[in-house]
């Protein structure tokens, strides 16, 4: 499924199977939803959050988390199809410390 080229101090020009990327996106979405719902539960148990504050409703937290992961997955799929080195392009290009 993955073509591997030797790494020489940088990310390879590896392209991934779109099916594998979608499965990774689904797994990331599930893990992210579990984590954000847990953080939300801890937050509302410690702090008083007005019920009118919709960004902390469980449905909002789940929807926005899935939306973010779906967006990242679509971006990764697009890069995988369009560029020679999708991993290098997808990762931020901040200087290492």
N, C-alpha and C positions, 0 to 999 in steps of 0.2 A: 503494500500500500504506500509506503514512503520510499522515495528515491533518496538515498543518502550519499552525500558527497563529503569528502574529508573536511573537517574543520581545521582551518589554519589560523587560529587566533581570532576568528570572527564567525558569524553565523553563515551557514551554508546556503546555497541556492535551492534548498529543498522545497518541493511542492507536495502538498498533502492531498489525499483523497477528499473530495467534497463531503462524502458520507461521513468520513472520520471527523471532519471539522464540525459538521452538524451534531454528531453524537457528543463531541467535546463541549459544544455550546449548550446542549441539553443538560449534560452533567454539571456544567458551570452554573447554569440557571438554577438547578435544584439545590446545589450547595449554597449558592448565594441567597436564595429565598430562605432556606433554613437559618442561615447566619443572620440575615437582616431581621427576620421575624423574632429570633431569640434576642437580638439587641433591642428591638422595639419593645418586647415584653419586659425586659430588664428596665428600660428607660421609663416606661409608663408605671412600673411598680415603684420606682424610686421617686419620680417627679410627678407632680400633678399637671396633666396635660388637658386643656379644655377640649371638650368633645367637638367643638366647632373647628378645631385645628385639624383639617382633613389630611395634611401630609403625613400625619402619624397614625391614621387609620390603617388597620391591617391590609385592607384591600389596596390602598394607595401604595403602601410599602412593597407589597408583592408585585403590583403592576409595574411600578417604576423600576424595580430590580430586574424583572423579566425584560422590560423594554431596553434597559441598558445592556444586558447580556446579549439580547437579540441583535442590537445595533453593533456591538463588537464582533459578533459572529458573522454578520453580513459584511462588515468591513474586512474581516479576515478572509472570507470567501472571495470577495472582490479582488483583494490583493493577490490571493492565491492564483486567480485566473489572469490577472493583468500584468504582474511584474515578475522579473526574473528571480528576485530574492524576497519572497513575501515575509519571512520572519524578520529580516533586517529592517524592512519597510514598516512593519506593524509595530515593532518595539520602539519606544521613545529614544531619541538620539541625544540624550543628555550625556555630558562628559562623565566618565567614571571617576570616583574619588579615590 
